[in-house]
Amino acid sequence: MKVAYQLSGFAELDALLKQLPKSVARKITTQALRKAGAIVRDEARSLVPVETGELRKAIKVAAGRKQRRNRTAVFVGVIGKEGRLAHLVEYGTVAHMIASKNKRVLADASTGVFFGRKVQHPGTPRRPFMRRALDTKTGEVFQRVAEEVGAGIDREVDLLLKAGGVRR
């Protein structure tokens, strides 16, 4: 599941970013988006059901691999081997048949219960954690982006002025 937001109302910050070198502007926006993404990550970690804790640890913030011209992106989600199972927790599963592929008996190793070569799985209820995290923290995320971009611009301008021997 991908969710993309188009930010508006940031005209002043955008104008200031355009006055900086592109690499500096990209650095500022990436840092701001990572910090804002951490808000969603932390909320999702607090909402995810805990059984082993592996799914909770696998929720991360990562810089986007594809960056279009004048766009910066970050990813907040489940990374690693837990990623292939996260949607089953988020959306739940319907009842389904599980059959042994190698003619062996199916068993739960942790409890020692044997099921046979086929078992009817009852399904699992949906337990959304990523969507709820995004829905509850959207306003805070936008606020953080604005704050971090503003602070990043100030920081980089100060560095550029110091390098040129000029003070604000």
N, C-alpha and C positions, 0 to 999 in steps of 0.2 A: 504494500500500500504506500503510495506516495502522496504527500500533501504539499502543495506549493502555495505560498502567499506572495502577493505583489504588494509591496509597501508603498504607501502614498503619504503625503504630508511631510516628507523629509526633504523638501526642496532646498532648504538652507544648507543642510548637511551635505546633500549631493553636490551643491554648487561649490562648497568648500573642498570636498573630495576631488573634484575635477581640477582644482588648482594645484593639487599635489601630483608628484610623479605617479604613474600608473601602478608601479610596484608597491609604493608606499600606501596608496589608496586600497589596493588589494589586501595588503597586510592588515590594515586597520579594519576593513570590513570582515575579513576572515576571523580575526581575533574577536570582534564583536559578536559575530554569529556563533562562534564556538562557545563563548560565555553565555549567550542566550540559549543555545542548545543544551547547555549543562542544566538549565532550569527544568527543561522537559525531561532530560535524562534522570535527574534526581527524583522528580515526581513519579516517573514511570517505575523507577526502582522501588519507591515506597508503595506502589500499588500492585506490583507483580506478586502473585501468590508464591510463597516460599515452600519448596519441598526440599530441594538440595542446595538452593542458593546459586546454582550455576546460571540460570536464566537472568537473575538479578545482576550478576557480575558481567554478563555479556551485553548489557545495555550500555552503549557508548556513543560518543560524539566523534564524528570523523569529518575531515574536510572533503568536499566534493571532488571527485576525480575529473569530472568534465567541467570546465569553466568556459562558458561562452564569453564573447567579448563584452566587457562591462557588466558581467554578472559573477557573483560569488555564491557558492552554495556549501552547506554543511548537511551531513546526514546524522540523524539521531535515530538509533534503532538497535536491533539485536545483531551483533557481529560474531562470527565464528560458528562452531558446530551447533550451538543452541539456536541459531537463526533458522534452521530448517524445521524446527519444532515450535517456534514462538507463535506462529499463526494459529496453531492448534489450541493454544491457551487463549489467545486474543479472541478468536471466533468460535471456539468450541468444536466439537465433532458430533456427527450423527451416529446412531447405533450402526454397527457394521460387523461383518464376520472377519475373523482373523484365522487364517489357515497356515499350518506349518508348510514351509517350502521344501524341506528336506526329509519329510516323513517322520520327523521326530515329534515327541510329545512336547507340547507347550507347557511352560511352568513359570511361576514367579519365584525367582531364585531367592529373593529377600524373605519370603514367607514360607517357602517350601511347598506351596500348593501346586498340584498338577491339574491341568485342564483337559488334556487330550490333544488330538491333532487339529481340532477346530474349536473355536470358542466364539460366542456371540458377545462382542464388546458393547456395553450399554451406551456408549457415547460419553461426552463430557460437556458440562455447561460452559458457556462462553464467560470468560473472565477478562474483559478488556482492560489493558493497562496502558498501552501506547496511546490509543485514541483518547482515553480519559485524561491522560497527562497533558496531551496537546490542547484539548478542549478547556481544561481548567487553568492552564498557564499561558494562554495566548496573549492576553493583555500584558502580563508581566514580561513576556518574551519581547514584545515590541518595545516596551519601555526600556528594557536592558539594552537592546540594539541601539536605540537612540542615545542612551547615556554613554555606552562604550564607544560608539563612533565619535561622539563629541569629545570625549576624553582622549581618544586615540589621535584625533586631529590636533588637539592642543599639544599632546606629547610630541608628535612628529614635527609640528611647526617649531616648537621650542628647540628640538634637536637640530633642525635645519638652520634656525637662526644662530644657535651656538656655533655650528660648523662654519657659518659665514662671519662670525665675530660680531653679530648684531644682537641687541636685546629688544624685547617687546616693549 
